[in-house]
Amino acid sequence: MRLSLAVLFASFSRIAAGAAVSPGLETQHPLQGLGSHLSDDRPILNAHLDAEILRILKEFKTPGGVGVAVVHKTPQGTWKLESKGYGNATDGAEVTADTLFAIGSNSKLFDVLATGLLISNETLSPRISWTSKMAAILPGWKLMDPVATSESTILDLMSHRTGLPRHDFMAPLDDDTANVISRLQYLRPSTGFREQLQYNNHMYTVLSHLPRALLNTSFEDYVHDNIFAPLGMDATTYFYADAAKTGNLADGFVRQNANLTEDPFSQGTVRALPYWDQSKKGHVISGAGGVISNAHDMAFWLQMLLMEGKSQSNETVIPAAVIQKVAAGLTVSKAVAQFPELSPVVYGGGQLRGTYRGFEMIEHGGSTPGFKSQVTRFPAQNLGIVVMSNEEELGSNVMEAVKYRIADEAFRLEAIDWTARYRAKIAESVPPPFLPRPANATAPSVSYTALAGTYIHPAYGTLRLCLFSANATPDPACAALSAEVEQNLPGVVDPRVPTLIARWATILTNYMQLTHYSGNTFNLTTLFSTHIKDPTEGWVLQNSGLEAEFETHGVEDIGFAISGVWGPGDDVAPPQGETVQERAEVWFAKS
């Protein structure tokens, strides 16, 4: 039925691995005996490296740009903070050090360090620790696995080892943290407790609820007062409105209809997306991926991390023990090095630990619609690098190439040409065409009309599936949806194929489409419809590698299973069972 899984926004933490791109600098050689600082105090972001970064942007044909921060300690013991911008922030404005980007899952480190501040708070009663059981901290805490419910600690949540896969489609942006926590018990786990790392944004939503639960203060206020403000990160915020009113917020660019098979760097038609999360108050994704920042502020953040919790004025903002705790590996993220220049990688809390060309590095990636980020530090050399991109498709590759090019310059290593590697990798990763419906497709076990209706999952919520076909007679609710589809999803419905569509408000989607394949099986496409700068022109992002299968016992007992949405870790077997419901990642029952 399907040939591949193409994930729309694969994660809010797409942690790309790669290395730098540069065929030049033949005169550079590895620097021997590099100690706790770099060899001199000259700027790293010099004119030569500026040209190299611009060349990388040009080679990738990125419609956007990058915000870059570099922090390093000089031989004299002083800190040098550099921040610059390159390329396009918007259609008409270039990136500067003040340009604001969404940093995605690099927000997780703010979340887990805020948790560390709570752990260090001696006035809390009762005190909490890294090994405190969530069941003892949050009365509403419960997972489907009773062992995970009773034994999960803060360490388990921050290192993604509860046994729960991503389930990113579960929560809408306008949800609240307490409501999300109350629904976690209805999400099916994909491994046993503490068996392996399975990245899960909801666990960081749980951690972000702790300031509310323990101090009756919002997470966003707690981070601002205890981290942003003491570090002088005055432009950094969790709120779109605050970022937008500065006039410095970058657009997130997409490449519409780019033929990456023909040209892995094809631009197609460049579009600028509206900002993905325009919540006015707190939102469920704050802890996992809500921070908006710029290169200038992120330089302060890097310096604090390298100084193990101290600000520029040498005041302790985060206890050193907390910085060290979250950077220590607890789970395995990559058991095998992806490239010879890299190493296997372990995960702590919002931090990955491995090596690049023999230098130990601690880092994390981030991804939200239209934005990517990478925050990297080499602690032994007191070097930190931040790269933020405002491109959806190839932004991760761009920022990795820039990051490692900067590292090679700082370490005086002969640069490696990674552009060719990325070009080949991108070409290989282009999914084959979606397998079309067979000409001899069989009908479902009940009528298409019977399949339409209201379906419920206790965590994912309610779906009202409406039938779109030549013979369908919509009720008032479906008639209203039909008008929406005509306006917001132009060209999505093929009138020749029986199709079911529902509104589906999540952090990644606003519609779900089921197109009949054969029998009780449907192709499932998640849809995110939005308007571009021109309000008369819409843009629909699609994730069309998923599957839905109905199980019927007459017209009174119907449900359907979704496959391909829960995002387990590597090498996790799909659900097993005799029935469709038993094999479901997510099961919706008709009400």
N, C-alpha and C positions, 0 to 999 in steps of 0.2 A: 504493500500500500504506500509506503513512504520510503524514500531513499536516504534521508538524512534528517537531522534535527538542527534547525536554524533558530538560534535563540535571539529574540529581539534585542533586549538589553541584558546580556547574559548575566550580569551581576551588577551590584553596586560596589563591587570591589574587584573588577577584572584585573587580576594581578599578573601582568604580562612579564615574561622573562625574555631577556634578549641582551644584546650588547651594542656597542657603539658603531656608528657608520663613519668611516673616513678612509679613503684610499691614500691620502697624502701623509704629510709629516714624516717623510722617510728618514729625517735626521734624528728623530726622537728614539730614545732607547730606554729600557726599564731603569728606573731609579733604584739603585741599590741602597739598602740600609734605611729605608724610609721609617722614621720614628713616629713620635706622638704629634708631630706637626709637619706641614709641608716645608719645602726647602727654602722658601723666601716669602716675602710679603707682597709680591706683585699681584695685581688683580688677575683672577682666573678668567673672568669674563672680559678678556681683552679683545682688541680689534680683530685679531686672527680668529679667535673662537667665535666672535660675533658672525664673521663671514661663514664659518663652518656650520653654525646653527641655521643660518639663513639658507645655506646650500641644502641641508637636510630637509627643511620645509619645502624647498623647491623640488627636490627629488621625489618626495612623497606627494607632490601636487596638492598639499593640504590647503583647503579654502580658509582655514583658521590660522591660529598662531600658537605661541607658547609663552607663558609667564614663567620666568626662571629665577630661582634664588640659590645662591651659593654662599656657604659659611665655612670659614676655616680659621684655624689658629696659627698665628705667625711664629717664627722662631723667637721673637721677643716676648711671646706670651700674650699678645693682644689678639682680639678677635676681629676678623675682617668679614663684614656682611655686604654682599652684593646682590642686587635685584634688578632685573631688566625684563623687557618684553620684546617679542619678535613676531612679525606677521600680523594677521588681521584679527582684531577683536570683534568688529562688526563690519558690515558693508559700508566702509567709509571711515573707520577709525582703526588705528594700529594699536597693538598691545603695548602697554607700558607696565612699569612696576606696580602701578595702582589699579590695573585692570582686575576685576573680580571674576573668579571662576568657582564653580561648584567643585569641591574636592572629593565627593563621593565617599567611599569607605575609608579614606584617610581621616574621616570624622570619628571612626571607631576608637582611635587612640585618645582623642579628647574624652570620649565616653568612659573608657576603662581607666584613664588617669583620674577622672572625676570620681569614679568608684574607689580608686586608691586613696583619694582625699577623704572620703567617707570612712574608709577603713582606718585611716590615720587620725581621725577625729576622736580625741579622748573624751569629749563631752557627750558623745552618743551613749545612750543607755537603753538597751544593752549594746555593747560594742559588737562590731562585725569584723570578720577576717576574710582572707582569701578563701579559706576552707569552710566558711559558714554555709550551711545548707539553705538553699533558696526557700524550701518549705518552711523554715523557721523565720525567714525574713519577710516573706510575702504570703499572707494567708491564702490568697487566691491562686497560688502557684500549683499547677498540676499538668502533667504530661500523660499521654496515653500509656506509656511504659511505666508501671508502678515503681520499678527500681530507679529509673531516671527521676521520677517525681520525688522520691524520698532521699536520694543520694546526691543529686546535682548541687554543685557548689558554684561560687563565683568563678573559680578557676575553670570549671567545666563549661560554663556559658561563654567565657571570653575566648576559650580555645576551641570551640565548636565541636565538642565531643559528647553531646547529649544523646546522640542517635537520631536526631531529627534532621531531615534534609531541608533544603532552602524554603520551599513553600512560599515563594515570593509573591504569588498571586493572591494570597489570602487576605491581605489587609488593604483597604482603601486609604488614600492619603489623609482624608478628613477623619479617620478613626482616632481613638485615643489609646494611650499605652495600657491603661487598666483593662479596657475592653479586649485589646489584643491578647493580653496575658490570660484573660478568662477563657479565650477560645483555643489556646495552644493544646489543651487536652484532647481536642478532636482531630488533631493532625497525626496522620499515620507515620510512625518512624520507619526508617529504611535500614538501620543497623541496630545492633544492641548498644546499650549504654557504654560509653568510653571505648568502643571498638575502633573508631577511626575518626579523622577530621571530616566533618561535613559542614561546609560554610553555611551559616544561618544568620541572616540579618535580624530575625525576631529576637534572638538572644541578646543582642545589643539594644533592642527596644526594651527588653526586660531590665537591663542594667540602667538604662536611662530613666526608668521609673523610680529608681531608688531615692534620689533627692526628694521626690514628692512623698514617697512612702515614709521616709525616715525624718525629713526636716520640713515637710509641707511647703516646699518651694519647687518651682518648675525647674526642669533640667536645664533649659536654655538660660534661665537667670543664674543658676548655680555655676554653670561653666563660664558665663560672662564675668561674674563677680570674682571667681576664684582662679580663672586661667586667662581669659582674654584681657581683662583690665590690668591685672598685675604685670602682664608681659608687654603691654602697650600695643596689643593687636586691635587697634581702634576701628579698623575697617571691617573686621571679621564679624560675621553674623550668621544666624540661622534663618533669617527671614528675607524672603524675596523683596518685599516692599522696602526694607532698609537698604538693600543692595541696589535696587533699581533707582531710588531717588538720588543716588550719588552720581548717576550718569556713567559709572565706570563698569557696569556689568556687561560681560561679553555675551555675544550670541553663541549658541551652540549650532554648529553647521552640520548638515547632512549632505550626502552625495546621492541625489535622486536618480534612479535608473542607471547607475554606474555599471558598466559591463566589466566586472573584475576578471572575467575569464579571458577577455580579449586584452585588457590592460589592467594589471593588478592595482595600478594607481589612478585609474580612470576617475575623473571628477563627476561625470554625468552632468546633471543639472544641480547646481549648488543651491541649497535652501537653508534658511536660518530659522531654527525652531524657537517658539516661545519658551520661556523658562519652564522647566518640567514641574516644579512644585511652587505654587504661588500661595501656599497656606499663610493665613494672616496671624494665627496664633501658634501654639506649639503643634508639632505634628509627629506622627509615629515614626518617621524615618530620621528624626533629628540625631539620635544616638548612633544609628548605623550609617547615615550618609547625608546629613543635612547642612554641613558647614559650607559657607561661602567665604572665600578669602582671596588675598592677592600676594604677589611675590614679596612685596615689602613686609607684610605681616608674617608671612611664612618663614622669612629669614629669622625673625625673633623666635619663632617656634623651633626652628632647627637649632639655634644657639642654646635654647633652654634644654633641648634633648641631649645635645653634646656635653653640656655642663651638668648633666644629670640633675635637672630640676631647678637650677638657679637662673635668675633673670639677668639682664644686662647690668643691673646695679648690684649683682651678687647676692640678691635676696632669694631665699628658698621659696619657690612657688609650689613645686611638687617634691616631696621627699625623695631622695636618691634611691632609697630602697624600693619605692614604687616604680620608678623608671626601670630599675634593674629587673624587677619581678615580671613586668609585662613583656620585657624583651627576651626573657629566657624561654627556650623552646619547651613546649608541653606536648604538642602533637606534630606528626609528620605531614608537611604540606606537599613536598615533592621528594619522593623516595629515591629518584634517579635524576642526576643533573641533566638539564635539557640541552646544554651546549658544553663543550670542553672548558670554556672559560668560567662556567658556573659550577655550583656544587649542589648536593641535596639541600633541601630547605626545611626548617622546622618553624612552627608557629607558636607564639606565646599568647599575647592578648593585643589584637590590632597591630601586630608586628610579626614580620618574617625575618628569619636569621639564616644567612648563608654566606657565600663568598663570591667575589668577582675577581678573577685573575689573581687569586691568592690573598686578596684583602677581604677581611670579614666585613659584611655589611648587614645593616638592619633596615628593613624597609616595608612599605605596604603600598598597594595600588588602590585606585579608586575609580569608579565609573558610575555616572548617572547619564540620562539622555542628553547627548551633545557635549559632555565634558568628561575628561579623564585626568588623572593626577598620579604622580609618583613622588613619595617622600622617602629619601634614602640618606642614611648616614653611615660613615665609616668611622666607628668610635675610636679605634686605635690611632687613627691619623687625624682625628678632630676635623673631619671634613663632612659637610652635609650638602645635599643637592635636592632641590624641589623643581619638578617640571610639571606644569599644568597645561593641558591642551583643551581647545574648544571645538574638537571635531569628533563626530560619532564613530564613523567606520574605521578609520586608520589612526585615530588619535593615540591609542595605546602604543602602536608601533613607533609613531613619531616621537612620543615622549621618552620611550626607551632608548631610541637612537640618540636623542639629545642628551639624555642622562649619562649614558656610557661614554659619549664623546667628551663630555665635561670631565668625567672621572679620568679618562685617558690623558687629557690635558693636565689635570692636576697632578697625576702620578707620573707624568712624563713617560708614558708607555706608547709604543708604536701603535697607532690606532688601527682597528680592525674594520674591514669593509663589511658592515652588516646590512647595508642596503640590499645587496644581492640576495642575502639570506632571507630577508623579509619579503622581497619580491617573490621569491620562489615559494615561501611559506604561505603567503597570501593567495597565490595562484592555486596552490594545492588545497587550500581550505575552502575555496568557493564551492558551495554545495551543488550537486547535480540538480537538474530541473525536477520540480515536484512531479511525482508520478500521476498522470491524469487518470480520471475515472475510466474504468474499462467499458468498452462498448456493450458488453454482455452483463453489466451490473445487475445483480438480483435485488429485489425489493426487500425492505425491512420486514420483520415478522409481524408487525402491526402497521397500520396506515401512517403516513407522514403526519396527518392531522392528529392522530393519537399521540405521536411523539412530542408534538408541541404542547406547551403548558408550563406550569410553575414547578421548579425543582429546587430542593433545599439541601445544603450541606451545613452542619452546625458551626463550622469555622469559616468556610468560604462564603456563606450567606445564601441569598435567594437569587435564582435566575428565572426570568420569564422568557422561554424560548418561543419565538414567533416564526411561523412558517412563511417562507417567501417562495412562491411558485405561481405559475399561471392560473391555477385553479383555487388558490387559497383565498378564503374570505376572512379578512382580519377582524377581530373584535376591536373595540375602541382603543385599548391599550396598544395592541399591535399595529393599528392604523397610525397611531402617533409615532411608534417606532419606525414604521415604514417611511414616514415623512422625514425623520431624522436620518435614516440610512441614505435616502436619496440625496440629502444635502451634505451629510458628513462623510459618507463612504462612497463617493462616486465611482462607478465602474467595478465595485467589489462583488456585487451579486451577479452571478451568471444565471439568467432566467431559464436556461436549459437543464440546470441541475437543481434538484430539490435542496433547499437551504434553510437552516434554522439560525436565527440571530437573536442574541440577548444583549441588553446593556450589562456591562461587567466592569464596575468601577474598582480598580486596584491601583497600586502604585505604578503599574506598568501598562495598564490597558483601560479602555472604556467600552469595548465591545468584544463579544465572542461570536465567532461564526462557525457553524457546522455545515459542511457541504457533503452530500451523500457520496460515498465511495462505492460500497456494495454491501448488501445484506444489512446487518445492524451496525456497520462500521462507517464512521464519518471522518473526513479530514477536519481537523480543528485548527482554526486560525485565530490568534489573538490580534486585536486591532487597537491602535492608539491613533485617534483622529484629532487633528488640531488644525488651527488656522495659522498660516504663515504671516509675515509682516503685512502682506496684501490681504485684507479680510475677505476678499472675494475668491481667494485661492486656498484650497485645503490641501492637507498633506496627511497621508495615512501610512503609519509604520505598521508593518505586518510581521508576525512570527508564524510561519506556516509549515512547521514540521511536526505538528502534534496530532494526536489521535483521540477520538471519542468512540466508545462502543456502548450501545444500548443493550440492556437485558430486559426481556419482557416476560411476564407471566399473565397473559391476557392484557386487556387495556386498562385494568385497574391497578396493576402492579408493574410499574416501569421505573427504571433508573438508568443512569449512564455513567461510565467510568472515563476519566481523563488519564491519558498517559503522556509522559514527556514534560510535565510541568513542575515536578517537585524538586528537581535539581539535586540528586544525591552526589556523594563523593565519587572518586574514581573507583572503578571495579566493584560497584555496588550492584548486586543482582536486582532485577525488577521484582515487584511483588509476585508471590506465587499463590496458586489456589485453583480450585476446580471450576469456580464460577467467575463471571465477569466482575462481580462485586468484590470477590476475594482477591482478584488480581488488580484491583483499581488502586492507583496512587491517590486519587480523590474520587469519591462516589457521591453523586447527586441523586437523590430519590425524589420521584414525582409526588407532589402533595395532592 
